[in-house]
Amino acid sequence: MQNEGAHSSGPGLASEGISNGPGATVGILGGGQLGRMFGMAARRMGYRMHAFEPNSDSPAGQVSDVEINAPYGDTAAVAQFARGVDVISFEFENISVSAIEAAAALRPLRPRGEVLHICQNREREKAFLHARGFPHAPFAVVDSAESLKSALERIGTPAVLKTADFGYDGKGQIKLGDDAAAADVWAAFQAPRGVLEAWIPFAAELSVVVARGLDGQTLAFPPSENVHKHHILDLSIAPARFEASVIAEASRIARDITAALDVVGLLAVEFFLTQDGRLLVNELAPRPHNSGHFTLDACVTSQFEQQLRAVCGLPLGSPDLLSPVVMWNLLGHLWKDGEPDWKVILEEPRAKLHLYGKAEARPGRKMGHVCVLADVDEALAVIAGFKQRLGDG
């Protein structure tokens, strides 16, 4: 562990109202690719970086000064981690309350623990959106076969039943049709509580990543148009190909939600765009988001640098888009015959390859991404060629 006395706010920065300027040490809870890219942004700006992650040699740990490996429930290890840094953020939601409380008791945690508490549970998230009047799909909280039957009668079918806790990339979800039998569905669900939502026959999906600083300054990145395959993000397109009014409304709602949650850091807001042109909030994530990876190559400030700026009390950077871009997720099935032939991508001068340093490739696992900086139609054609040559069926 680094000597704690070495941590500081940087020369002269504390007197200028910057709480943790370059030279300070930032800590990230979580060792995945989001923490890795956050750490790379921090390194570039002169920060030190510590990661807390149960598994060794994590993507974030590979770019950190210190990687502490322990379960999130090990509050003594979390406290050791917290004492070695100046400010703490997180890169995914599935972190125990005990870990958050242990960290926040010793160092500033941004966003605050209550934001994570709301966003890591679908029931609390939906209740927040409903109470604050933000648009969302009709839903009901269920905890038994009887309550599920009642909810199905009110909401109707098709519908989707989701676990209250720990769901992402389509995990913990069951689509229910007209023939759904509540008793059978509940027996197979294997969770104590769930959220039943009306099925939305959406026209498109989009998301907005918003940054909010210590001073309340709030800036939104350009909305991205998102295409999913097998419930996992496949492509993100910016600028999104929607009417200007839709773009403006999505950005406004996302900024309003960020302010209502009193976020310091980032918040990603995922939307459904219905066939009649309405925006419905689908999910919230209080961290960088897969759909925001295009910002690394195509924006003045990336979402990861913006996260760093926000949690450290720095002025926010410009989120402006410098070039049209399409981002493609590289999933583990591309490694089925060994390491992919990266020359396919690297021989295209407008393509930017990002790999996450993960040792094991598995189907559905996010191993990296590619950004192609070109007009959207041309970028989509380039990526279609990549897919064909690399065997992404």
Secondary structure in CASP SS format (residue, H / E / C, confidence):
PFRMAT SS
TARGET T0000
AUTHOR 0000-0000-0000
METHOD secondary structure of the structure
MODEL  1
M C 1.00
Q C 1.00
N C 1.00
E H 1.00
G H 1.00
A H 1.00
H C 1.00
S C 1.00
S C 1.00
G C 1.00
P C 1.00
G C 1.00
L C 1.00
A H 1.00
S H 1.00
E H 1.00
G C 1.00
I C 1.00
S C 1.00
N C 1.00
G C 1.00
P C 1.00
G C 1.00
A C 1.00
T E 1.00
V E 1.00
G E 1.00
I E 1.00
L E 1.00
G C 1.00
G C 1.00
G C 1.00
Q H 1.00
L H 1.00
G H 1.00
R H 1.00
M H 1.00
F H 1.00
G H 1.00
M H 1.00
A H 1.00
A H 1.00
R H 1.00
R H 1.00
M C 1.00
G C 1.00
Y C 1.00
R E 1.00
M E 1.00
H E 1.00
A E 1.00
F E 1.00
E C 1.00
P C 1.00
N C 1.00
S C 1.00
D C 1.00
S C 1.00
P C 1.00
A C 1.00
G H 1.00
Q H 1.00
V H 1.00
S C 1.00
D C 1.00
V E 1.00
E E 1.00
I E 1.00
N C 1.00
A C 1.00
P C 1.00
Y C 1.00
G C 1.00
D C 1.00
T H 1.00
A H 1.00
A H 1.00
V H 1.00
A H 1.00
Q H 1.00
F H 1.00
A H 1.00
R H 1.00
G C 1.00
V C 1.00
D C 1.00
V E 1.00
I E 1.00
S E 1.00
F E 1.00
E C 1.00
F C 1.00
E C 1.00
N C 1.00
I C 1.00
S C 1.00
V H 1.00
S H 1.00
A H 1.00
I H 1.00
E H 1.00
A H 1.00
A H 1.00
A H 1.00
A C 1.00
L C 1.00
R C 1.00
P C 1.00
L E 1.00
R C 1.00
P C 1.00
R C 1.00
G H 1.00
E H 1.00
V H 1.00
L H 1.00
H H 1.00
I H 1.00
C H 1.00
Q C 1.00
N E 1.00
R H 1.00
E H 1.00
R H 1.00
E H 1.00
K H 1.00
A H 1.00
F H 1.00
L H 1.00
H H 1.00
A H 1.00
R C 1.00
G C 1.00
F C 1.00
P C 1.00
H E 1.00
A C 1.00
P C 1.00
F E 1.00
A E 1.00
V E 1.00
V E 1.00
D C 1.00
S C 1.00
A H 1.00
E H 1.00
S H 1.00
L H 1.00
K H 1.00
S H 1.00
A H 1.00
L H 1.00
E H 1.00
R H 1.00
I H 1.00
G C 1.00
T C 1.00
P C 1.00
A E 1.00
V E 1.00
L E 1.00
K E 1.00
T E 1.00
A C 1.00
D E 1.00
F C 1.00
G C 1.00
Y C 1.00
D C 1.00
G C 1.00
K C 1.00
G C 1.00
Q E 1.00
I E 1.00
K E 1.00
L E 1.00
G C 1.00
D C 1.00
D C 1.00
A C 1.00
A C 1.00
A H 1.00
A H 1.00
D H 1.00
V H 1.00
W H 1.00
A H 1.00
A H 1.00
F H 1.00
Q C 1.00
A C 1.00
P C 1.00
R C 1.00
G E 1.00
V E 1.00
L E 1.00
E E 1.00
A E 1.00
W C 1.00
I C 1.00
P C 1.00
F E 1.00
A E 1.00
A E 1.00
E E 1.00
L E 1.00
S E 1.00
V E 1.00
V E 1.00
V E 1.00
A E 1.00
R E 1.00
G C 1.00
L C 1.00
D C 1.00
G C 1.00
Q C 1.00
T E 1.00
L E 1.00
A E 1.00
F C 1.00
P C 1.00
P C 1.00
S E 1.00
E E 1.00
N E 1.00
V E 1.00
H E 1.00
K E 1.00
H C 1.00
H C 1.00
I E 1.00
L E 1.00
D E 1.00
L E 1.00
S E 1.00
I E 1.00
A E 1.00
P C 1.00
A C 1.00
R C 1.00
F C 1.00
E C 1.00
A H 1.00
S H 1.00
V H 1.00
I H 1.00
A H 1.00
E H 1.00
A H 1.00
S H 1.00
R H 1.00
I H 1.00
A H 1.00
R H 1.00
D H 1.00
I H 1.00
T H 1.00
A H 1.00
A H 1.00
L C 1.00
D C 1.00
V C 1.00
V C 1.00
G E 1.00
L E 1.00
L E 1.00
A E 1.00
V E 1.00
E E 1.00
F E 1.00
F E 1.00
L E 1.00
T E 1.00
Q C 1.00
D C 1.00
G C 1.00
R C 1.00
L E 1.00
L E 1.00
V E 1.00
N E 1.00
E E 1.00
L E 1.00
A E 1.00
P C 1.00
R C 1.00
P C 1.00
H C 1.00
N H 1.00
S H 1.00
G H 1.00
H C 1.00
F C 1.00
T H 1.00
L H 1.00
D H 1.00
A H 1.00
C E 1.00
V C 1.00
T C 1.00
S C 1.00
Q H 1.00
F H 1.00
E H 1.00
Q H 1.00
Q H 1.00
L H 1.00
R H 1.00
A H 1.00
V H 1.00
C C 1.00
G C 1.00
L C 1.00
P C 1.00
L C 1.00
G C 1.00
S C 1.00
P C 1.00
D C 1.00
L E 1.00
L C 1.00
S C 1.00
P C 1.00
V E 1.00
V E 1.00
M E 1.00
W E 1.00
N E 1.00
L E 1.00
L E 1.00
G H 1.00
H H 1.00
L H 1.00
W H 1.00
K C 1.00
D C 1.00
G C 1.00
E C 1.00
P C 1.00
D C 1.00
W C 1.00
K H 1.00
V H 1.00
I H 1.00
L H 1.00
E C 1.00
E C 1.00
P C 1.00
R C 1.00
A E 1.00
K E 1.00
L E 1.00
H E 1.00
L E 1.00
Y C 1.00
G C 1.00
K C 1.00
A C 1.00
E C 1.00
A C 1.00
R C 1.00
P C 1.00
G C 1.00
R C 1.00
K E 1.00
M E 1.00
G E 1.00
H E 1.00
V E 1.00
C E 1.00
V E 1.00
L E 1.00
A C 1.00
D C 1.00
V H 1.00
D H 1.00
E H 1.00
A H 1.00
L H 1.00
A H 1.00
V H 1.00
I H 1.00
A H 1.00
G H 1.00
F H 1.00
K H 1.00
Q H 1.00
R H 1.00
L H 1.00
G C 1.00
D C 1.00
G C 1.00
END
